[in-house]
């Protein structure tokens, strides 16, 4: 939103007080325009400022890590903000697209063995962690999550949710960077 500029008559602009008032009002108008732009940006997570992300973190009770940059925090907020119970594989894929970005992961569902294989590529650890947190919270109880890459592989195939399996040391949670 651009405010229109008013041209004052020359005899008024020659007065020192008027020039000072004009300069101060220009700064205030500029600050107001910046504040309006920030409020507009904070309406969507994708364009939120530091303030908008911090506000959503408070609402969602997310504690950011000291090493997080704004994009890592944004990914974690998006993962939690758009959290809905998935009813289909398409819903999980749509959510993973939001967290990791389209094309930054590969996911296959082995329905015969009840295993979900996910390979996350070339992203920050924080984004991978947000993706894994999302999968742990939402994947059905009978599926074992296998995020490819780590050396922590299990032998038995007791069925747990991913979060319960990781508590019992039975999750196959591997991270791999291509």
C-alpha positions as CSV (number, residue, x, y, z in Angstrom):
1,X,0.0,0.0,0.0
2,X,1.5,3.3,-1.1
3,X,0.5,6.5,0.4
4,X,0.2,9.4,-2.0
5,X,2.6,12.3,-1.6
6,X,1.3,15.8,-1.0
7,X,3.2,18.7,-2.5
8,X,3.3,21.7,-0.1
9,X,3.4,25.3,-1.3
10,X,6.9,26.8,-1.7
11,X,6.4,29.4,1.1
12,X,5.6,26.6,3.6
13,X,8.6,24.5,2.6
14,X,10.9,27.4,3.2
15,X,10.0,27.3,6.9
16,X,12.5,25.2,9.0
17,X,9.7,23.7,11.2
18,X,7.7,22.5,8.2
19,X,10.8,20.9,6.7
20,X,11.5,19.0,10.0
21,X,7.8,18.0,10.3
22,X,7.9,16.8,6.7
23,X,11.1,14.7,7.2
24,X,9.8,13.2,10.4
25,X,6.4,12.4,8.9
26,X,8.2,10.7,5.9
27,X,10.1,8.5,8.3
28,X,6.9,7.6,10.2
29,X,5.0,6.9,7.0
30,X,7.9,4.6,5.9
31,X,7.8,2.8,9.2
32,X,4.1,2.4,9.0
33,X,4.3,1.0,5.4
34,X,7.0,-1.5,6.6
35,X,4.8,-2.6,9.6
36,X,1.8,-3.1,7.3
37,X,4.0,-5.2,5.0
38,X,5.2,-7.3,7.9
39,X,1.6,-7.9,9.1
40,X,0.6,-9.0,5.6
41,X,3.7,-11.3,5.4
42,X,2.9,-12.8,8.8
43,X,-0.5,-14.0,7.6
44,X,1.1,-17.0,5.9
45,X,3.8,-19.2,7.4
46,X,5.7,-19.3,4.1
47,X,6.2,-15.5,4.2
48,X,6.3,-14.9,7.9
49,X,8.9,-12.7,9.6
50,X,10.8,-13.7,12.7
51,X,8.0,-12.3,14.8
52,X,5.4,-14.4,12.9
53,X,7.4,-17.6,13.3
54,X,8.0,-16.8,17.0
55,X,4.3,-16.2,17.6
56,X,3.3,-19.5,16.0
57,X,6.0,-21.3,17.9
58,X,4.5,-20.0,21.1
59,X,1.0,-21.0,20.1
60,X,2.2,-24.5,19.1
61,X,4.6,-24.8,22.2
62,X,7.6,-25.3,20.0
63,X,11.0,-24.5,21.5
64,X,13.5,-23.5,18.8
65,X,17.0,-24.8,19.0
66,X,19.8,-22.3,19.4
67,X,21.3,-23.3,16.1
68,X,18.1,-22.9,14.1
69,X,17.9,-20.4,11.3
70,X,14.5,-18.9,10.3
71,X,14.0,-21.5,7.5
72,X,14.5,-24.4,9.9
73,X,12.1,-22.9,12.4
74,X,9.6,-22.2,9.6
75,X,9.8,-25.9,8.5
76,X,9.1,-27.1,12.1
77,X,6.2,-24.7,12.5
78,X,4.7,-25.8,9.1
79,X,5.0,-29.4,10.1
80,X,3.0,-28.8,13.3
81,X,0.6,-26.1,12.0
82,X,-0.7,-28.2,9.1
83,X,-0.8,-31.4,11.2
84,X,-3.9,-33.3,10.4
85,X,-4.5,-37.0,10.7
86,X,-3.6,-38.6,7.3
87,X,-6.2,-40.9,5.9
88,X,-4.4,-41.6,2.6
89,X,-0.9,-41.9,1.2
90,X,-1.6,-38.8,-0.8
91,X,-2.2,-36.8,2.4
92,X,1.1,-37.9,3.8
93,X,2.9,-37.0,0.5
94,X,1.2,-33.5,0.4
95,X,2.4,-32.9,4.0
96,X,6.0,-34.1,3.2
97,X,6.0,-31.8,0.2
98,X,5.3,-28.9,2.5
99,X,8.0,-30.0,5.0
100,X,10.8,-31.1,2.7
101,X,9.9,-29.4,-0.5
102,X,8.7,-31.2,-3.6
103,X,11.3,-33.6,-4.9
104,X,13.5,-33.5,-1.8
105,X,12.4,-36.9,-0.5
106,X,11.4,-40.3,-1.9
107,X,8.7,-42.4,-0.1
108,X,7.6,-45.9,-0.8
109,X,5.0,-47.9,1.1
110,X,5.5,-51.6,1.3
111,X,1.9,-52.6,2.1
112,X,2.7,-56.3,2.2
113,X,5.3,-55.9,5.0
114,X,3.8,-52.8,6.6
115,X,6.9,-50.7,6.1
116,X,7.2,-47.1,5.1
117,X,10.5,-46.3,3.5
118,X,11.5,-42.6,3.3
119,X,14.7,-41.2,1.8
120,X,15.2,-37.5,2.6
121,X,17.8,-35.8,0.4
122,X,20.1,-32.8,0.7
123,X,18.2,-30.9,3.4
124,X,19.3,-29.5,6.7
125,X,19.2,-31.7,9.8
126,X,16.4,-29.6,11.2
127,X,14.2,-30.2,8.2
128,X,14.9,-33.9,8.3
129,X,14.1,-33.9,12.0
130,X,10.8,-32.1,11.3
131,X,9.9,-34.7,8.7
132,X,10.8,-37.6,11.0
133,X,8.8,-36.0,13.8
134,X,5.8,-35.6,11.5
135,X,6.0,-39.2,10.4
136,X,6.4,-40.5,14.0
137,X,3.3,-38.6,15.1
138,X,1.0,-39.5,12.2
139,X,1.9,-42.8,10.6
140,X,-0.5,-45.7,11.5
141,X,0.3,-48.0,14.4
142,X,1.0,-51.1,12.3
143,X,3.6,-49.4,10.1
144,X,7.3,-49.4,10.8
145,X,9.1,-46.2,9.6
146,X,12.4,-46.7,7.8
147,X,14.1,-43.4,7.1
148,X,17.1,-44.6,5.2
149,X,20.7,-43.9,6.2
150,X,21.7,-44.6,9.8
151,X,23.4,-47.6,11.3
152,X,20.7,-48.2,13.9
153,X,18.9,-51.1,12.3
154,X,16.7,-53.6,14.2
155,X,16.5,-57.4,13.8
156,X,12.9,-58.2,15.0
157,X,9.8,-56.7,13.4
158,X,7.5,-56.1,16.4
159,X,5.0,-53.5,15.3
160,X,5.0,-50.1,17.1
161,X,4.3,-46.6,16.1
162,X,7.5,-45.0,15.2
163,X,7.7,-43.0,18.4
164,X,7.0,-46.1,20.6
165,X,9.5,-48.1,18.6
166,X,12.2,-45.5,19.1
167,X,11.5,-45.5,22.9
168,X,11.9,-49.3,22.9
169,X,14.9,-49.2,20.7
170,X,13.1,-51.1,17.9
171,X,12.8,-48.4,15.3
172,X,14.6,-48.5,12.0
173,X,15.4,-44.8,11.8
174,X,18.1,-44.1,9.3
175,X,19.1,-40.8,7.8
176,X,20.9,-40.5,4.5
177,X,22.1,-37.5,2.6
178,X,22.7,-37.8,-1.2
